[in-house]
Amino acid sequence: MIDAPMNAEVLEEMLKRNQDTEIVTLLAEPLDVGPEEALRIYYSSRLSEQINEGAYGIQYMDPAYLVEDLLENEPEVVELAARLK
């Protein structure tokens, strides 16, 4: 395998993917849903859109803080979780 230097775009995408994974994992517990439901809920949120767009540098914030913020500021996420149960 040849080691090639990573450019900023590749690193940014890896960071977002890892953050998405951690957010979904953290989101499942307080909503009492499985990983698949947590994934669906997360990707239907405004937070997911903001991270994907890189809005406000949000992709650099702590995933635990972002989950807390998501639960506080997107009540429709909690409603969706209740419907998925």
C-alpha positions as CSV (number, residue, x, y, z in Angstrom):
1,M,0.0,0.0,0.0
2,I,1.3,3.4,-0.9
3,D,1.0,6.2,1.6
4,A,-0.4,9.3,0.0
5,P,-0.8,12.6,1.7
6,M,-4.4,13.5,2.5
7,N,-5.7,16.8,1.4
8,A,-7.9,19.0,3.5
9,E,-11.1,17.9,1.8
10,V,-10.5,14.2,2.5
11,L,-9.7,15.0,6.2
12,E,-12.8,17.2,6.5
13,E,-15.0,14.4,5.1
14,M,-13.5,11.9,7.5
15,L,-14.1,14.2,10.4
16,K,-17.8,14.6,9.5
17,R,-18.3,10.9,9.1
18,N,-16.7,10.2,12.5
19,Q,-18.8,12.9,14.1
20,D,-22.0,11.6,12.5
21,T,-21.2,8.1,13.9
22,E,-20.6,9.4,17.4
23,I,-23.7,11.6,17.3
24,V,-25.9,8.7,16.2
25,T,-24.5,6.5,18.9
26,L,-25.0,9.2,21.6
27,L,-28.5,10.0,20.3
28,A,-29.8,6.4,20.6
29,E,-29.7,6.2,24.4
30,P,-31.7,9.2,25.5
31,L,-34.3,8.6,22.8
32,D,-34.4,4.9,23.7
33,V,-34.2,3.8,20.1
34,G,-31.9,1.4,18.2
35,P,-29.0,2.4,16.0
36,E,-31.1,2.3,12.8
37,E,-33.8,4.5,14.2
38,A,-31.2,6.9,15.7
39,L,-29.6,7.1,12.2
40,R,-32.9,7.9,10.6
41,I,-33.7,10.6,13.2
42,Y,-30.3,12.2,13.0
43,Y,-30.3,12.4,9.2
44,S,-33.8,14.1,9.3
45,S,-32.5,16.8,11.7
46,R,-31.4,20.3,11.0
47,L,-28.2,19.5,12.8
48,S,-27.2,16.9,10.2
49,E,-27.8,19.5,7.5
50,Q,-25.7,22.1,9.3
51,I,-22.8,19.7,9.8
52,N,-23.0,18.6,6.2
53,E,-22.9,22.2,5.1
54,G,-20.2,23.2,7.5
55,A,-22.4,25.9,8.9
56,Y,-21.0,27.9,11.8
57,G,-18.0,25.6,12.1
58,I,-20.4,23.2,13.8
59,Q,-18.5,20.2,12.5
60,Y,-15.7,20.9,14.9
61,M,-17.9,20.9,18.0
62,D,-18.1,18.1,20.6
63,P,-20.7,15.5,19.6
64,A,-22.0,15.2,23.1
65,Y,-22.8,18.9,23.2
66,L,-24.4,18.7,19.7
67,V,-26.7,15.8,20.8
68,E,-27.7,17.8,23.9
69,D,-28.4,20.9,21.7
70,L,-30.3,18.7,19.2
71,L,-32.6,17.3,21.9
72,E,-33.2,20.8,23.3
73,N,-33.8,22.7,20.1
74,E,-35.4,20.2,17.8
75,P,-38.5,18.8,19.6
76,E,-39.6,17.2,16.4
77,V,-36.7,14.8,16.8
78,V,-38.1,13.5,20.1
79,E,-41.6,13.2,18.5
80,L,-40.2,11.2,15.6
81,A,-38.4,8.9,18.1
82,A,-41.7,8.3,19.9
83,R,-43.4,7.4,16.6
84,L,-40.7,5.0,15.6
85,K,-41.0,3.0,18.8
